[in-house]
Amino acid sequence: MEMKHMNPPLPSEGEGLGVRVPADWCRCDGTGGLDERAVWSRRAVMAAGVSWLASRSALAQATFAQDKQDRNVVVVVFLRGGADGLHLVTPYFEDAYYRGRPALATRAPSDRRGGPRCVDLDGRFGLHPTLAPLLPAWADGELGIVHAVGSGDSTHSHFEAMATMERGLTNQSDLASGGWLARHLESQAGTSVPLRAVAWGYTMPESLSGAASATLVETLSDFRLRAPRGDVRERLAHLYQTGGDQLSEAGAQTLGVLQTLEKLDPKEYKPENGADYPKTPTGQAMKEVAFLVRQRVGLEVACLDSGGWDSHVNQAYLDQQMGDLAKTLAALRQDLGREMSRVTVVVQSEFGRRVEENSGLGTDHGAGGVFFAMGGGVAGGKVYGDWPGIGPDQRTGPGDLRITTDYRTVLAEILEKRLGSGAVPDVFPALDSKRLGLFRA
């Protein structure tokens, strides 16, 4: 099954949490003032605020409950399409890898023949050369890799596998409500703070499905009041303050949030330490993550997507995807500097690819893949997991890398060690207590 387009359509106004403010809720009358019909019907204006506020969203609390704690932050980057873990992190010590991929294989570090050579990590595995911006983090022990990792889903379907992983299940036959991050957020009673969980994209990821405190944005700059400053805003604020009902409260919160974000102004954020984020959706979203980390507004979970990893044909195009990912992560680490000690990034994908290349110079849907973990608390400089081998008699299914690490083990350890959760059994029911030791508290 080839998946050519991973980006869903834009949501309609008023759909779910975190949608953009309706464009016409403050309309100009062409003379620099506001159309009385648009503004001075107090209930109409307040209802417009409610349409995106959706019952006291985390964003709306930003004005009233600033959280200045140096809390830890987990950033989840999902590589949509099934990233080829054997291409990203090559088992160059395996002869079966070269026999299975005569055209696509990345050569061993010591191989002086033509073609790209991987960068040695530990004498067995090598990083694809386009991921070289991650090497400083590896050398400093702040980047760890888990190989042969995945879920129990055996459908080889993008959508089934993504749903399984984002819901925190073993496979689709499991029963659990909402997403794994949503269950974590809801398990921490009394800890709702502004902008606690933010996702960048067009639709809320399933991992946050069911979280009342999650906010969806395309960009933080979406949240702006399209009206002149001064008297108009004062009169709007007065209307909200004198209403005395829930709509008035929602309208006041909406206006307060917009004013707060205008003061912060993410467009004016200047990365530090010479960091330069790629001018790509993933790169620019990560730049806004860094902005929120520095502002200390209560961010705990950030979710980003990177699309285009479905490499059935002409897999060489993955160089662009890998380069964007590596530069984005390296820029975050360079930008935050010491602040990176409280930020942990996990990079995951719904499955890996088959061991052998196909006739289209690509690879088909597989099983075992690779996860990356970078930043604070990562016991890095090591490739984790029990390597199962990739010889013909060691594979699973139609020729896949066998899974030896349950992906939930990685995510559970993040919750325990980096977010201090004591509710992992509620987030991942029936998961055993085995851990890799990939993270430190």
N, C-alpha and C positions, 0 to 999 in steps of 0.2 A: 504494500500500500504506500504510494508516494504522497507525501503531504507537501504541496508546493507553497501554500499560504498559511502561515501560522497566526497572523494578526487578525483578530476578530473585528467586526464593524464597530464604529463608535456607538456608545450607548445613547439612548434618547434622554432628553432632559427630564430630571426627576426620577431616574432609574437608580434605585439602591442608594448606598452611602457614597459620599465623596464625589458626586457628579458636579460639573461646573455650574456656576451661577447662571441662570437663564439670562440670555443676552439682552432681553427687553425689560428686565425688571426695573431698570432706571433708564428711561428713554429720554433723549433730549428733544426739545421742541423746535430746534433750529435757530434759537435766539440766544443760546447760552444758558437758558434756564431749563427747568424740567416741565414736561407735559403734566398739567395738574391731574389729568385723568389717570396718568401712570403712577403718580406719587401720592397724592393726597387722599386716596382711598386706603386708610390705614390697614384694613384687613387684607386688601389685595397685595399690598407690599409685604406684609408679614407672611402671608401665605406663600409668596414667592420664596421668601427665606426658608420656610419650612420645607418647600419642595426639594431642596438639596440638603437641608440640615438633617432631615430624617431622624427625628427623636434624639436630639442632644448628641450628635456625633462627637468623636474625640476632637476633631478640628474645632468645633464650636466651643470647647472648654478651654482652648488655648489662652483666651483673654483673661480667664478667671482663675486659672490654677497653674501658673507657671511652675514647672518642676526643674529646679536647678541642680538636682543631684547628678553626680557623675556616674550614672547608671551604665551598665554594659549594653551594648547594641549588637544584635545579630542581623546580618545582611544575607538574604537568601537569593542567589542568582540561579535561575532555572534556564538551562540550555534546551530550548524547545526543538524537538525533531529527532532526538536520539543521537547524542554526540558519540563519535567513534573513540572510545577510550584507548584502544590499541594504537590509534594514530596520535592521540594527544600525549600519552605516556607509553612509550614503546618497550616491549620486552625483548630488547635486542639480543639477549642471550639465547633466545628460542629459535632454533633452526626452522621449526614449523611456521613461524611467523613469515620468514622469507620465502618458504615454499608456497605458502598460501597467498602471498601478495607480491608476485614477481614484478609488477609495475608500480604498485602503490607504496611498497615498504620504504620506511625511512631507514637509511643505512646506519650501521653501528658507528659510534664516535671514532673508532680507529680505522674505519673503512675509507680508503683513499680513492675509491672509484667515484665516478660522477654521481650526482644526485645529492639531495639534502641529507645531512647527517644529524642524528639526534644528539642532544647534549647530555652527557653522562650525569646520572644522579647518584647511583649507589653501586655501580659495577654490574648491574643487571638491567635496570630500567633507565630509559633516556627520555628527556623532554623534547618535544618537537621544537625545532629551531625558532619557529615563529612565536613560541611561548617564552623565549629567552628573557623578556622583561621581568619574569617572575623569579629568575635565578637569585637575585639579591635576597629576596624573602626566604628562599630555600636555604641559602648559605647562612643566614642569620637565625635559622631554626624557627621561622615564623610561617612556613608553608609546609603543610603535610598533605599526603596523597593517599587515598584509599582505592585500591584496585580490586577488580572482580567483585564489585558491589552492585546491589540491585534489589528488586522486589520479587515476590512470588508470582507476579503476573506473567502468564505464558502466552498471551494472545498475540504478541508482536504488533499490537495496535497502539498508535501514538496516544489516542484519546483514552483508551482503557488504562494504559500504563501510566499516563500522567495523572489520571483521576486516582488511581491506586496510591501513587506516591504522595500526591498532594493531600489526600485524605488521611495519610498515615496508616494505610492498611497493608496486610500481607498480600491480599489479592481482592478482587471485586466481590468475592463471596463473604468477606468479613462484614460485620455490621458495626458501624461507628458513625455518629452524626457529625457533620461539618468537617472542616479541615483541621489538620494537626496543629497548626499555629493558632487557629481559633480556639481549639480546646485548651491549649496552653494559656491563652489570654484570659479565657473565662474561668480557668482554674485558680487564678490569682485574685481572690476576692479583695476588693477595696484598693486595688492598685491602678484604677483607671486614671490616666493622666493625658494631657493634650498630645496629639500626634503620636500616640503610643505605637500604633502600627500603621504603616503607610505602604501602599503598593503603587508602582508607576506602570501605567499602561492604559488600555482601553476597557478592560473588564477586570473585576476583582478575581485574583487567583483563587483556585479552589482551596488552597491551604489556609486562606483567611475566611472561607465561607462559614457564615454563622457567627462571626465576631462582631459584636455591636460597636466595638471601639475602633474598627478598621476604616481607613480613609483611602480612597482611590483618586489618583491624580494622573494626568498626562504630564503636567509640569506644575510646580508650586505657583508659578505666575498666573495660572488659571484663575486664582482667587483674587479678584480685583473688583472694586465697586465702580461701575461705569457711570459716574456722576461727578459733577464739579465739587470741589472742596468748599469748605466754609459754611455759609448759611444753610444750604440744602442739607448737608450732613447733620448739622445741629438740629434742624427741624425733624429730620428722620429719627434721630436719637430721642428727641422729645416725644414723638409719637409712640415709639416703642416703650419708653419709660413710664408713660401714663396709661398704658393699656390695661394692666392688671390681670391679664389672662395668659394662657399658654402660648397663644400666637404672638403676643407682645414679647414674651420672654424669648421665644425662638427668634423673632426679628432682631431683638437687642443682641442676642448671642451672634447672630449672623453678621451684623454690622461690626461688632467687636472683633470677630475673627478677621474680617477683611482689613480692618485698620491695623491689627497686629501684624499681619503678613506684609502689609505695605511698609510698615516700619522696618521689618527685617529685610525685605526686598531681595529675594534670592538671585535676581538678575544681576545684582551688584556684587555678588560674592566673588572674591578673588582668591583662588587657590594659593596656598603657601608653599614654600620650599621649592619653587620652580616647577611644581606639578602642572601637567598639561593633559586634561581629559580629552579623549577622542571626541570629535564632533559627530557622534553617532547617538542614536537613542539610548543605548546602554551607557555610553560614556557620560552623556549629559545627565541622565538619571542618577548615576553614581555621584556626580558633582553635587547634585541637590541633597543626596544622602549625607555627604560630608558637611554641607551647609547646616543641615538639621543637627548633626552630631555636635558641631561647634556651638550652635545656639543653645544647646541644652534645654530643649523644649519638651523633653520626656520621651523621645524616640527610643523604642525598645526593639522593634522588628521592622525591617525594610525588605520589600520583595521587588526584585527586578527580573525582567525577562530578556533573553537573548535568543532571537529566532534564526532559522536558516541552517540548522544542523543536520537536516535529513539528506544524507549524502549518497543517494542511490547512483548518481551519474556524475562523472567528472569530479571526483572528490578533491581535486587540487584547489577548488574554490574555497575549501575550508581554511586555507591560509589567511584569508581576509577575516573570517570569523574568529579564528584563534588569535590573530594579531589584535583585533578589537578587544577581546576579552583580556588578554595579557596587559595591554596598555591601560585599560580601564582599572584593573586591580592594582597595577603598579602606581598609577596616578593617585589612587585613594591612599595607598600606604605612604607615598611621598608627601602628599598634601597634609595628612593628619599628623604625621610625625609621632610625638609621644601620645597623642590622643588615640592612636591606633591600639594602644594597650587595652582599651575597653571596647574595641570593635572586633568582631569575629565574622568573617565571610565564609559561607559555605557555597560551593558551586556544584550543582547536581544536574542530572539529565534522566529522562524516563527509562532509558535502556541504552546499551551499547550496540555495537554492530558485529556481524559475523566475522569469523577469523579470516575467511577467504574472500578475496575481491571478486566482483562479478564481471560480466562481459562489458559493462558500461563504464569500466574504470571507476567503479564506486563500490559501496558495501551495503548489504541489506540489513534489515532489522535483526538485532541479536538479543542477548540477555545481559551478561555482566558488563558493567561500565566502570567509569572512574569518577570519584568525587575529589574536589580540592577543598582544603580548609586553610585560611590565611588570617593572620592577625593575632589579636590578644588571646593569650591562653592556649595557643596551639603548640603542641609538642612536635615541632616540624623537623625538616631535614630527614624524613623517613617515609618510605612507601609502606603503608599498612595493609593488612589483610593476608590471608593464606592463599598463595598463588596456586591455582589448580592445574596449571599447564595448559597448552593449547594444541597438543598433538591430536590426531584424528580420533584416538580412543579416549581422549580426556575431555572432549567437548560435550555439550548438551544440545538437545533439540536438533535443528537442521544444520548445526555447525557453529554453535555459539560458545563464547567464553562462559564457563560455569560460574555461577554466583556462590561465593563463599562468605560474604559479609552481608547481612541484612541491613539495608539502608537505614532502617529505623534505629539501629544501634548507634550510628553516627549522630543522628538528629537527637536522640535521647540524651546522649552525652553532652551535646551542646546545651540542652535545657538544664541539665543537672549542674554542669560545671560553669557555664557562662551566664545563665539566667537564674540560677539558684532555685530551680523548680524542685518541689518535693512531690509533684503530682504526675510523674511520668507514667505510672500505671493507668491513670485516667486518660492520658494523651495517647499512649500506645498500649492498648489492652493486650494482654497475653505475651508481651515482649519479655524475654528472659533478662537476667541481670548482667549478662556478659557485655563487657565494654572493651574498646580497643586501647584506651589510654591515649587517645589523640589530643585530648584537651586537659588543661589545668584550670583549677578554680581561680 
